[in-house]
Amino acid sequence: MRPTGGHPQYHQAVIKQGGVLAVVAAGGVLGALARYGLGVAFPGRAGGFPWATFAVNVSGCLLIGVLVVLITEVWAAHRLLRPFLGTGLLGGYTTFSTYVVDTTRLAGAGAAGTALAYLFGTMAAALLATYLGVIGTRAVTRRRLA
């Protein structure tokens, strides 16, 4: 048995992916701090619509739409840019778990209508934002490249 334990291929994979892990972690910290800051700056009221979380999730979806086009169709991006911005920054910025907790909290507080509006409104707005991010970025970049 090796003193460090584990399988040699595992250690090689960790060494090879170390840069990716580092940029995902760094991006995640920055994204989570941005989300937290917005939550503090725009606190919701008890039983009210969670506007800060809604705005974070929808804006994050818009930005992922922009990012996907830029990285896959426009830029010759460094291999660490996508994990830093996508998985790290935007993954830390957006929050599915808070969305679910907020929905459950609203329903539990007797605000079933608000809970349902938030549940379905967030999904619809997030999908639309992603779509708009993709088509908007394509339109802007095609005009600039033409």
CNS distance restraints for C-alpha pairs under 8 A (distance, minus, plus):
assign (resid   1 and name CA) (resid   5 and name CA) 6.64 0.50 0.50
assign (resid   2 and name CA) (resid   6 and name CA) 7.42 0.50 0.50
assign (resid   6 and name CA) (resid  10 and name CA) 6.91 0.50 0.50
assign (resid   6 and name CA) (resid  11 and name CA) 7.51 0.50 0.50
assign (resid   7 and name CA) (resid  11 and name CA) 6.74 0.50 0.50
assign (resid   8 and name CA) (resid  12 and name CA) 6.35 0.50 0.50
assign (resid   9 and name CA) (resid  13 and name CA) 6.10 0.50 0.50
assign (resid  10 and name CA) (resid  14 and name CA) 6.24 0.50 0.50
assign (resid  11 and name CA) (resid  15 and name CA) 6.23 0.50 0.50
assign (resid  12 and name CA) (resid  16 and name CA) 6.06 0.50 0.50
assign (resid  13 and name CA) (resid  17 and name CA) 5.93 0.50 0.50
assign (resid  14 and name CA) (resid  18 and name CA) 5.61 0.50 0.50
assign (resid  17 and name CA) (resid  21 and name CA) 6.26 0.50 0.50
assign (resid  18 and name CA) (resid  22 and name CA) 6.16 0.50 0.50
assign (resid  19 and name CA) (resid  23 and name CA) 6.27 0.50 0.50
assign (resid  19 and name CA) (resid  80 and name CA) 7.43 0.50 0.50
assign (resid  20 and name CA) (resid  24 and name CA) 6.09 0.50 0.50
assign (resid  20 and name CA) (resid  80 and name CA) 6.11 0.50 0.50
assign (resid  20 and name CA) (resid  83 and name CA) 6.59 0.50 0.50
assign (resid  20 and name CA) (resid  84 and name CA) 7.69 0.50 0.50
assign (resid  21 and name CA) (resid  25 and name CA) 6.11 0.50 0.50
assign (resid  22 and name CA) (resid  26 and name CA) 6.14 0.50 0.50
assign (resid  23 and name CA) (resid  27 and name CA) 5.92 0.50 0.50
assign (resid  23 and name CA) (resid  80 and name CA) 6.86 0.50 0.50
assign (resid  23 and name CA) (resid  83 and name CA) 6.72 0.50 0.50
assign (resid  23 and name CA) (resid  84 and name CA) 4.87 0.50 0.50
assign (resid  23 and name CA) (resid  88 and name CA) 6.96 0.50 0.50
assign (resid  24 and name CA) (resid  28 and name CA) 5.90 0.50 0.50
assign (resid  24 and name CA) (resid  83 and name CA) 5.63 0.50 0.50
assign (resid  24 and name CA) (resid  84 and name CA) 4.88 0.50 0.50
assign (resid  24 and name CA) (resid  85 and name CA) 7.90 0.50 0.50
assign (resid  24 and name CA) (resid  87 and name CA) 6.15 0.50 0.50
assign (resid  24 and name CA) (resid  88 and name CA) 4.12 0.50 0.50
assign (resid  24 and name CA) (resid  89 and name CA) 7.40 0.50 0.50
assign (resid  25 and name CA) (resid  29 and name CA) 6.22 0.50 0.50
assign (resid  25 and name CA) (resid  84 and name CA) 7.92 0.50 0.50
assign (resid  25 and name CA) (resid  88 and name CA) 6.12 0.50 0.50
assign (resid  26 and name CA) (resid  30 and name CA) 6.46 0.50 0.50
assign (resid  26 and name CA) (resid  84 and name CA) 7.25 0.50 0.50
assign (resid  26 and name CA) (resid  88 and name CA) 6.83 0.50 0.50
assign (resid  26 and name CA) (resid  89 and name CA) 7.72 0.50 0.50
assign (resid  27 and name CA) (resid  31 and name CA) 6.05 0.50 0.50
assign (resid  27 and name CA) (resid  84 and name CA) 5.12 0.50 0.50
assign (resid  27 and name CA) (resid  85 and name CA) 6.32 0.50 0.50
assign (resid  27 and name CA) (resid  87 and name CA) 7.70 0.50 0.50
assign (resid  27 and name CA) (resid  88 and name CA) 4.03 0.50 0.50
assign (resid  27 and name CA) (resid  89 and name CA) 3.98 0.50 0.50
assign (resid  27 and name CA) (resid  90 and name CA) 7.68 0.50 0.50
assign (resid  27 and name CA) (resid  92 and name CA) 7.16 0.50 0.50
assign (resid  28 and name CA) (resid  32 and name CA) 5.96 0.50 0.50
assign (resid  28 and name CA) (resid  84 and name CA) 7.89 0.50 0.50
assign (resid  28 and name CA) (resid  87 and name CA) 7.50 0.50 0.50
assign (resid  28 and name CA) (resid  88 and name CA) 4.08 0.50 0.50
assign (resid  28 and name CA) (resid  89 and name CA) 4.81 0.50 0.50
assign (resid  28 and name CA) (resid  90 and name CA) 7.38 0.50 0.50
assign (resid  28 and name CA) (resid  91 and name CA) 6.42 0.50 0.50
assign (resid  28 and name CA) (resid  92 and name CA) 4.30 0.50 0.50
assign (resid  28 and name CA) (resid  93 and name CA) 7.28 0.50 0.50
assign (resid  29 and name CA) (resid  33 and name CA) 6.10 0.50 0.50
assign (resid  29 and name CA) (resid  88 and name CA) 7.66 0.50 0.50
assign (resid  29 and name CA) (resid  89 and name CA) 7.31 0.50 0.50
assign (resid  29 and name CA) (resid  92 and name CA) 6.65 0.50 0.50
assign (resid  30 and name CA) (resid  34 and name CA) 6.22 0.50 0.50
assign (resid  30 and name CA) (resid  89 and name CA) 6.04 0.50 0.50
assign (resid  30 and name CA) (resid  92 and name CA) 7.28 0.50 0.50
assign (resid  30 and name CA) (resid  93 and name CA) 7.74 0.50 0.50
assign (resid  31 and name CA) (resid  35 and name CA) 6.25 0.50 0.50
assign (resid  31 and name CA) (resid  88 and name CA) 7.09 0.50 0.50
assign (resid  31 and name CA) (resid  89 and name CA) 4.38 0.50 0.50
assign (resid  31 and name CA) (resid  90 and name CA) 5.94 0.50 0.50
assign (resid  31 and name CA) (resid  91 and name CA) 7.06 0.50 0.50
assign (resid  31 and name CA) (resid  92 and name CA) 4.40 0.50 0.50
assign (resid  31 and name CA) (resid  93 and name CA) 3.96 0.50 0.50
assign (resid  31 and name CA) (resid  94 and name CA) 7.71 0.50 0.50
assign (resid  32 and name CA) (resid  36 and name CA) 6.04 0.50 0.50
assign (resid  32 and name CA) (resid  89 and name CA) 7.64 0.50 0.50
assign (resid  32 and name CA) (resid  92 and name CA) 4.58 0.50 0.50
assign (resid  32 and name CA) (resid  93 and name CA) 4.91 0.50 0.50
assign (resid  32 and name CA) (resid  94 and name CA) 7.90 0.50 0.50
assign (resid  33 and name CA) (resid  37 and name CA) 6.00 0.50 0.50
assign (resid  33 and name CA) (resid  93 and name CA) 7.60 0.50 0.50
assign (resid  34 and name CA) (resid  38 and name CA) 6.29 0.50 0.50
assign (resid  34 and name CA) (resid  93 and name CA) 6.40 0.50 0.50
assign (resid  35 and name CA) (resid  39 and name CA) 6.24 0.50 0.50
assign (resid  35 and name CA) (resid  56 and name CA) 6.68 0.50 0.50
assign (resid  35 and name CA) (resid  92 and name CA) 7.79 0.50 0.50
assign (resid  35 and name CA) (resid  93 and name CA) 5.17 0.50 0.50
assign (resid  35 and name CA) (resid  94 and name CA) 7.21 0.50 0.50
assign (resid  36 and name CA) (resid  40 and name CA) 6.25 0.50 0.50
assign (resid  37 and name CA) (resid  41 and name CA) 6.05 0.50 0.50
assign (resid  38 and name CA) (resid  42 and name CA) 5.90 0.50 0.50
assign (resid  38 and name CA) (resid  52 and name CA) 6.50 0.50 0.50
assign (resid  38 and name CA) (resid  56 and name CA) 7.95 0.50 0.50
assign (resid  39 and name CA) (resid  43 and name CA) 5.49 0.50 0.50
assign (resid  39 and name CA) (resid  52 and name CA) 5.69 0.50 0.50
assign (resid  39 and name CA) (resid  53 and name CA) 7.21 0.50 0.50
assign (resid  42 and name CA) (resid  51 and name CA) 7.95 0.50 0.50
assign (resid  42 and name CA) (resid  52 and name CA) 6.05 0.50 0.50
assign (resid  43 and name CA) (resid  52 and name CA) 7.05 0.50 0.50
assign (resid  44 and name CA) (resid  48 and name CA) 6.47 0.50 0.50
assign (resid  44 and name CA) (resid  49 and name CA) 7.09 0.50 0.50
assign (resid  44 and name CA) (resid  50 and name CA) 5.61 0.50 0.50
assign (resid  44 and name CA) (resid  51 and name CA) 6.80 0.50 0.50
assign (resid  44 and name CA) (resid  52 and name CA) 7.20 0.50 0.50
assign (resid  45 and name CA) (resid  49 and name CA) 7.78 0.50 0.50
assign (resid  45 and name CA) (resid  50 and name CA) 7.92 0.50 0.50
assign (resid  47 and name CA) (resid 105 and name CA) 7.92 0.50 0.50
assign (resid  47 and name CA) (resid 106 and name CA) 5.86 0.50 0.50
assign (resid  47 and name CA) (resid 109 and name CA) 6.60 0.50 0.50
assign (resid  47 and name CA) (resid 111 and name CA) 6.76 0.50 0.50
assign (resid  48 and name CA) (resid 106 and name CA) 7.73 0.50 0.50
assign (resid  48 and name CA) (resid 114 and name CA) 7.66 0.50 0.50
assign (resid  49 and name CA) (resid 114 and name CA) 6.55 0.50 0.50
assign (resid  49 and name CA) (resid 118 and name CA) 7.11 0.50 0.50
assign (resid  50 and name CA) (resid  54 and name CA) 6.24 0.50 0.50
assign (resid  50 and name CA) (resid 102 and name CA) 7.04 0.50 0.50
assign (resid  50 and name CA) (resid 118 and name CA) 7.95 0.50 0.50
assign (resid  51 and name CA) (resid  55 and name CA) 5.95 0.50 0.50
assign (resid  52 and name CA) (resid  56 and name CA) 6.11 0.50 0.50
assign (resid  53 and name CA) (resid  57 and name CA) 6.11 0.50 0.50
assign (resid  53 and name CA) (resid  95 and name CA) 7.49 0.50 0.50
assign (resid  53 and name CA) (resid  98 and name CA) 7.33 0.50 0.50
assign (resid  53 and name CA) (resid  99 and name CA) 6.81 0.50 0.50
assign (resid  54 and name CA) (resid  58 and name CA) 6.09 0.50 0.50
assign (resid  54 and name CA) (resid  99 and name CA) 7.70 0.50 0.50
assign (resid  54 and name CA) (resid 118 and name CA) 7.93 0.50 0.50
assign (resid  54 and name CA) (resid 122 and name CA) 6.29 0.50 0.50
assign (resid  55 and name CA) (resid  59 and name CA) 5.83 0.50 0.50
assign (resid  56 and name CA) (resid  60 and name CA) 5.89 0.50 0.50
assign (resid  56 and name CA) (resid  93 and name CA) 6.98 0.50 0.50
assign (resid  56 and name CA) (resid  94 and name CA) 5.91 0.50 0.50
assign (resid  56 and name CA) (resid  95 and name CA) 7.84 0.50 0.50
assign (resid  57 and name CA) (resid  61 and name CA) 6.22 0.50 0.50
assign (resid  57 and name CA) (resid  93 and name CA) 7.79 0.50 0.50
assign (resid  57 and name CA) (resid  94 and name CA) 4.91 0.50 0.50
assign (resid  57 and name CA) (resid  95 and name CA) 6.45 0.50 0.50
assign (resid  57 and name CA) (resid  96 and name CA) 7.85 0.50 0.50
assign (resid  57 and name CA) (resid 122 and name CA) 7.70 0.50 0.50
assign (resid  57 and name CA) (resid 126 and name CA) 6.80 0.50 0.50
assign (resid  58 and name CA) (resid  62 and name CA) 6.32 0.50 0.50
assign (resid  58 and name CA) (resid 122 and name CA) 7.11 0.50 0.50
assign (resid  58 and name CA) (resid 125 and name CA) 6.20 0.50 0.50
assign (resid  58 and name CA) (resid 126 and name CA) 4.67 0.50 0.50
assign (resid  58 and name CA) (resid 129 and name CA) 6.21 0.50 0.50
assign (resid  59 and name CA) (resid  63 and name CA) 6.18 0.50 0.50
assign (resid  59 and name CA) (resid 126 and name CA) 7.85 0.50 0.50
assign (resid  59 and name CA) (resid 129 and name CA) 7.18 0.50 0.50
assign (resid  60 and name CA) (resid  64 and name CA) 6.16 0.50 0.50
assign (resid  60 and name CA) (resid  90 and name CA) 6.01 0.50 0.50
assign (resid  60 and name CA) (resid  93 and name CA) 6.87 0.50 0.50
assign (resid  60 and name CA) (resid  94 and name CA) 5.81 0.50 0.50
assign (resid  61 and name CA) (resid  65 and name CA) 6.30 0.50 0.50
assign (resid  61 and name CA) (resid 126 and name CA) 5.60 0.50 0.50
assign (resid  61 and name CA) (resid 127 and name CA) 7.32 0.50 0.50
assign (resid  61 and name CA) (resid 129 and name CA) 5.79 0.50 0.50
assign (resid  61 and name CA) (resid 130 and name CA) 4.90 0.50 0.50
assign (resid  61 and name CA) (resid 133 and name CA) 7.85 0.50 0.50
assign (resid  62 and name CA) (resid  66 and name CA) 6.47 0.50 0.50
assign (resid  62 and name CA) (resid 126 and name CA) 7.38 0.50 0.50
assign (resid  62 and name CA) (resid 129 and name CA) 4.50 0.50 0.50
assign (resid  62 and name CA) (resid 130 and name CA) 4.53 0.50 0.50
assign (resid  62 and name CA) (resid 131 and name CA) 7.51 0.50 0.50
assign (resid  62 and name CA) (resid 132 and name CA) 6.79 0.50 0.50
assign (resid  62 and name CA) (resid 133 and name CA) 4.78 0.50 0.50
assign (resid  62 and name CA) (resid 134 and name CA) 7.93 0.50 0.50
assign (resid  63 and name CA) (resid  67 and name CA) 6.01 0.50 0.50
assign (resid  63 and name CA) (resid  90 and name CA) 7.82 0.50 0.50
assign (resid  63 and name CA) (resid 130 and name CA) 7.32 0.50 0.50
assign (resid  63 and name CA) (resid 133 and name CA) 6.42 0.50 0.50
assign (resid  64 and name CA) (resid  68 and name CA) 6.00 0.50 0.50
assign (resid  64 and name CA) (resid  86 and name CA) 6.67 0.50 0.50
assign (resid  64 and name CA) (resid  90 and name CA) 7.18 0.50 0.50
assign (resid  64 and name CA) (resid 130 and name CA) 6.60 0.50 0.50
assign (resid  64 and name CA) (resid 133 and name CA) 7.34 0.50 0.50
assign (resid  65 and name CA) (resid  69 and name CA) 6.61 0.50 0.50
assign (resid  65 and name CA) (resid 129 and name CA) 7.61 0.50 0.50
assign (resid  65 and name CA) (resid 130 and name CA) 4.61 0.50 0.50
assign (resid  65 and name CA) (resid 131 and name CA) 6.51 0.50 0.50
assign (resid  65 and name CA) (resid 132 and name CA) 7.32 0.50 0.50
assign (resid  65 and name CA) (resid 133 and name CA) 4.36 0.50 0.50
assign (resid  65 and name CA) (resid 134 and name CA) 4.57 0.50 0.50
assign (resid  65 and name CA) (resid 137 and name CA) 7.99 0.50 0.50
assign (resid  66 and name CA) (resid  70 and name CA) 6.28 0.50 0.50
assign (resid  66 and name CA) (resid 130 and name CA) 7.80 0.50 0.50
assign (resid  66 and name CA) (resid 133 and name CA) 4.73 0.50 0.50
assign (resid  66 and name CA) (resid 134 and name CA) 5.41 0.50 0.50
assign (resid  66 and name CA) (resid 136 and name CA) 7.76 0.50 0.50
assign (resid  66 and name CA) (resid 137 and name CA) 5.63 0.50 0.50
assign (resid  67 and name CA) (resid  71 and name CA) 5.94 0.50 0.50
assign (resid  67 and name CA) (resid  85 and name CA) 7.93 0.50 0.50
assign (resid  67 and name CA) (resid  86 and name CA) 7.40 0.50 0.50
assign (resid  68 and name CA) (resid  72 and name CA) 5.85 0.50 0.50
assign (resid  68 and name CA) (resid  73 and name CA) 7.86 0.50 0.50
assign (resid  68 and name CA) (resid 134 and name CA) 7.34 0.50 0.50
assign (resid  69 and name CA) (resid  73 and name CA) 5.26 0.50 0.50
assign (resid  69 and name CA) (resid  74 and name CA) 6.68 0.50 0.50
assign (resid  69 and name CA) (resid 134 and name CA) 6.08 0.50 0.50
assign (resid  69 and name CA) (resid 137 and name CA) 6.68 0.50 0.50
assign (resid  69 and name CA) (resid 138 and name CA) 6.75 0.50 0.50
assign (resid  70 and name CA) (resid  74 and name CA) 4.77 0.50 0.50
assign (resid  70 and name CA) (resid  75 and name CA) 5.68 0.50 0.50
assign (resid  70 and name CA) (resid 137 and name CA) 7.56 0.50 0.50
assign (resid  71 and name CA) (resid  75 and name CA) 5.30 0.50 0.50
assign (resid  71 and name CA) (resid  76 and name CA) 7.00 0.50 0.50
assign (resid  71 and name CA) (resid  77 and name CA) 5.98 0.50 0.50
assign (resid  71 and name CA) (resid  82 and name CA) 7.08 0.50 0.50
assign (resid  74 and name CA) (resid 141 and name CA) 7.43 0.50 0.50
assign (resid  77 and name CA) (resid  81 and name CA) 6.39 0.50 0.50
assign (resid  77 and name CA) (resid  82 and name CA) 7.76 0.50 0.50
assign (resid  78 and name CA) (resid  82 and name CA) 7.90 0.50 0.50
assign (resid  79 and name CA) (resid  83 and name CA) 7.92 0.50 0.50
assign (resid  80 and name CA) (resid  84 and name CA) 6.09 0.50 0.50
assign (resid  81 and name CA) (resid  85 and name CA) 6.00 0.50 0.50
assign (resid  82 and name CA) (resid  86 and name CA) 5.33 0.50 0.50
assign (resid  82 and name CA) (resid  87 and name CA) 7.24 0.50 0.50
assign (resid  83 and name CA) (resid  87 and name CA) 4.96 0.50 0.50
assign (resid  83 and name CA) (resid  88 and name CA) 6.00 0.50 0.50
assign (resid  84 and name CA) (resid  88 and name CA) 4.82 0.50 0.50
assign (resid  84 and name CA) (resid  89 and name CA) 6.08 0.50 0.50
assign (resid  85 and name CA) (resid  89 and name CA) 4.78 0.50 0.50
assign (resid  85 and name CA) (resid  90 and name CA) 6.07 0.50 0.50
assign (resid  86 and name CA) (resid  90 and name CA) 5.19 0.50 0.50
assign (resid  86 and name CA) (resid  91 and name CA) 6.31 0.50 0.50
assign (resid  87 and name CA) (resid  91 and name CA) 4.81 0.50 0.50
assign (resid  87 and name CA) (resid  92 and name CA) 7.58 0.50 0.50
assign (resid  88 and name CA) (resid  92 and name CA) 5.80 0.50 0.50
assign (resid  89 and name CA) (resid  93 and name CA) 6.01 0.50 0.50
assign (resid  90 and name CA) (resid  94 and name CA) 5.96 0.50 0.50
assign (resid  91 and name CA) (resid  95 and name CA) 7.56 0.50 0.50
assign (resid  95 and name CA) (resid  99 and name CA) 6.41 0.50 0.50
assign (resid  96 and name CA) (resid 100 and name CA) 6.33 0.50 0.50
assign (resid  97 and name CA) (resid 101 and name CA) 6.18 0.50 0.50
assign (resid  98 and name CA) (resid 102 and name CA) 5.85 0.50 0.50
assign (resid  99 and name CA) (resid 103 and name CA) 6.18 0.50 0.50
assign (resid  99 and name CA) (resid 119 and name CA) 7.88 0.50 0.50
assign (resid 100 and name CA) (resid 104 and name CA) 6.15 0.50 0.50
assign (resid 101 and name CA) (resid 105 and name CA) 5.95 0.50 0.50
assign (resid 102 and name CA) (resid 106 and name CA) 6.09 0.50 0.50
assign (resid 102 and name CA) (resid 115 and name CA) 7.92 0.50 0.50
assign (resid 103 and name CA) (resid 107 and name CA) 6.25 0.50 0.50
assign (resid 103 and name CA) (resid 115 and name CA) 5.03 0.50 0.50
assign (resid 103 and name CA) (resid 116 and name CA) 7.58 0.50 0.50
assign (resid 103 and name CA) (resid 118 and name CA) 6.74 0.50 0.50
assign (resid 103 and name CA) (resid 119 and name CA) 6.29 0.50 0.50
assign (resid 104 and name CA) (resid 108 and name CA) 6.00 0.50 0.50
assign (resid 104 and name CA) (resid 115 and name CA) 7.32 0.50 0.50
assign (resid 105 and name CA) (resid 109 and name CA) 6.12 0.50 0.50
assign (resid 106 and name CA) (resid 110 and name CA) 6.59 0.50 0.50
assign (resid 106 and name CA) (resid 111 and name CA) 5.21 0.50 0.50
assign (resid 106 and name CA) (resid 112 and name CA) 6.59 0.50 0.50
assign (resid 106 and name CA) (resid 114 and name CA) 6.85 0.50 0.50
assign (resid 106 and name CA) (resid 115 and name CA) 5.22 0.50 0.50
assign (resid 107 and name CA) (resid 111 and name CA) 5.23 0.50 0.50
assign (resid 107 and name CA) (resid 112 and name CA) 4.67 0.50 0.50
assign (resid 107 and name CA) (resid 114 and name CA) 7.81 0.50 0.50
assign (resid 107 and name CA) (resid 115 and name CA) 5.45 0.50 0.50
assign (resid 108 and name CA) (resid 112 and name CA) 7.86 0.50 0.50
assign (resid 111 and name CA) (resid 115 and name CA) 6.11 0.50 0.50
assign (resid 112 and name CA) (resid 116 and name CA) 6.09 0.50 0.50
assign (resid 113 and name CA) (resid 117 and name CA) 6.10 0.50 0.50
assign (resid 114 and name CA) (resid 118 and name CA) 5.99 0.50 0.50
assign (resid 115 and name CA) (resid 119 and name CA) 5.96 0.50 0.50
assign (resid 116 and name CA) (resid 120 and name CA) 6.08 0.50 0.50
assign (resid 116 and name CA) (resid 121 and name CA) 7.86 0.50 0.50
assign (resid 117 and name CA) (resid 121 and name CA) 5.31 0.50 0.50
assign (resid 117 and name CA) (resid 122 and name CA) 7.95 0.50 0.50
assign (resid 118 and name CA) (resid 122 and name CA) 5.64 0.50 0.50
assign (resid 119 and name CA) (resid 123 and name CA) 6.72 0.50 0.50
assign (resid 120 and name CA) (resid 124 and name CA) 6.15 0.50 0.50
assign (resid 121 and name CA) (resid 125 and name CA) 5.90 0.50 0.50
assign (resid 122 and name CA) (resid 126 and name CA) 5.81 0.50 0.50
assign (resid 123 and name CA) (resid 127 and name CA) 6.13 0.50 0.50
assign (resid 124 and name CA) (resid 128 and name CA) 6.12 0.50 0.50
assign (resid 125 and name CA) (resid 129 and name CA) 5.90 0.50 0.50
assign (resid 126 and name CA) (resid 130 and name CA) 6.18 0.50 0.50
assign (resid 127 and name CA) (resid 131 and name CA) 6.24 0.50 0.50
assign (resid 128 and name CA) (resid 132 and name CA) 6.05 0.50 0.50
assign (resid 129 and name CA) (resid 133 and name CA) 5.98 0.50 0.50
assign (resid 130 and name CA) (resid 134 and name CA) 6.28 0.50 0.50
assign (resid 131 and name CA) (resid 135 and name CA) 6.22 0.50 0.50
assign (resid 132 and name CA) (resid 136 and name CA) 5.54 0.50 0.50
assign (resid 133 and name CA) (resid 137 and name CA) 5.90 0.50 0.50
assign (resid 134 and name CA) (resid 138 and name CA) 6.16 0.50 0.50
assign (resid 135 and name CA) (resid 139 and name CA) 6.09 0.50 0.50
assign (resid 136 and name CA) (resid 140 and name CA) 6.23 0.50 0.50
assign (resid 137 and name CA) (resid 141 and name CA) 5.96 0.50 0.50
assign (resid 138 and name CA) (resid 142 and name CA) 5.86 0.50 0.50
assign (resid 139 and name CA) (resid 143 and name CA) 6.26 0.50 0.50
assign (resid 140 and name CA) (resid 144 and name CA) 6.37 0.50 0.50
assign (resid 141 and name CA) (resid 145 and name CA) 6.01 0.50 0.50
assign (resid 142 and name CA) (resid 146 and name CA) 5.90 0.50 0.50
